[in-house]
Amino acid sequence: MKKNLILALAVLAIVIFPAFSRVYASQPFEGVISDSMCGRKHMATGKTPAQCVKECIRNNSHYVLVTKDKIYNLTGKPQAVAPLAGKHVRIEGALDRDTVTVEAVQEIKPEMPANMPM
């Protein structure tokens, strides 16, 4: 009986573990850092997106990543995200539903076309 229980638990662990590792494994995300109040469209007139995000964060909003398809809540490392407010970034992080736990973040600068004269 004890062997059957151990075997059943081992099989269950083998089946369940890959599902959890896919969800919580670090993966790249690319988009623009915004805030939960404004999302894709900044509401503060006369301010840059970065200024709007910073103002909304001071008013109890939280950081989000706006991608082409979805808006993700961001947790972890706010000190790394804050300087990149309103900028296009690549984030390495673990996804859990609609929340990305930030492990690393870097700004993505637009590339200059190869045929552009200097």
C-alpha positions in Angstrom: 0.0 0.0 0.0 2.8 2.4 0.9 4.7 1.6 -2.3 1.5 2.4 -4.3 1.1 5.8 -2.6 4.8 6.7 -3.2 4.5 5.6 -6.9 1.3 7.6 -7.3 2.9 10.7 -5.8 5.9 10.3 -8.0 3.8 10.1 -11.1 1.7 13.1 -10.0 4.9 15.1 -9.5 6.2 14.2 -12.9 3.0 15.2 -14.5 2.4 18.5 -12.6 6.0 19.9 -12.4 6.4 20.6 -16.1 3.2 22.6 -16.1 4.4 24.8 -13.2 7.9 25.2 -14.7 6.4 26.5 -18.0 4.2 29.1 -16.2 6.9 30.4 -13.8 10.0 30.1 -16.0 11.7 33.3 -17.0 10.8 34.5 -20.4 11.3 37.7 -22.5 8.6 40.4 -22.9 8.8 43.5 -25.1 6.7 46.6 -24.8 6.3 50.0 -23.3 6.3 50.7 -19.5 3.2 52.5 -18.5 0.9 52.6 -15.5 -2.3 50.8 -14.6 -4.4 54.0 -14.7 -3.5 55.0 -18.2 -2.5 51.8 -19.9 -2.1 52.4 -23.6 -3.3 56.0 -23.6 -1.9 58.6 -21.3 -4.5 61.1 -20.0 -2.3 63.9 -18.7 -2.3 66.6 -21.3 0.9 68.6 -21.9 3.1 65.9 -20.4 5.4 63.3 -22.0 4.5 59.6 -21.4 7.3 59.3 -18.9 6.0 62.3 -16.9 2.4 61.0 -17.0 3.5 57.5 -15.8 5.6 59.0 -12.9 2.6 61.2 -11.9 0.2 58.3 -11.9 2.6 56.1 -9.9 2.7 58.9 -7.3 -1.1 58.7 -7.2 -1.2 55.0 -6.3 -1.2 53.5 -9.8 1.3 50.6 -10.5 3.6 49.8 -13.4 2.4 47.8 -16.3 4.0 46.6 -19.5 1.9 47.4 -22.7 2.6 45.0 -25.5 1.0 44.6 -28.9 -1.5 42.1 -27.6 -1.9 42.6 -23.9 -1.2 44.7 -20.8 0.8 42.9 -18.0 1.0 44.0 -14.4 4.6 44.3 -13.2 5.9 43.3 -9.8 9.4 43.1 -8.4 12.3 45.6 -8.9 10.4 48.9 -9.1 13.7 50.7 -8.8 14.8 49.1 -12.1 11.5 49.9 -13.9 11.0 53.5 -12.7 13.8 55.1 -14.8 12.4 53.5 -17.9 8.8 54.8 -17.5 7.3 55.5 -20.9 10.1 53.8 -22.8 10.2 50.7 -25.1 11.9 47.9 -23.1 12.7 44.2 -23.0 11.9 42.5 -19.7 13.0 39.1 -18.5 10.5 37.8 -16.0 8.2 35.0 -14.8 4.6 35.1 -15.9 1.8 34.2 -13.6 -1.6 34.9 -15.3 -1.4 38.6 -16.2 1.5 39.5 -13.9 5.2 39.5 -14.8 7.7 39.4 -11.9 10.6 41.5 -13.3 14.0 39.9 -13.1 15.8 42.2 -15.5 14.8 45.1 -17.7 16.6 47.1 -20.4 15.7 49.8 -22.8 15.4 49.0 -26.4 16.7 51.9 -28.6 15.3 52.2 -32.1 17.8 51.0 -34.6 19.1 53.3 -37.3 18.3 52.1 -40.8 21.4 50.8 -42.6 20.9 53.0 -45.7 20.5 56.3 -43.7 23.2 58.8 -44.6 25.2 60.3 -41.7 
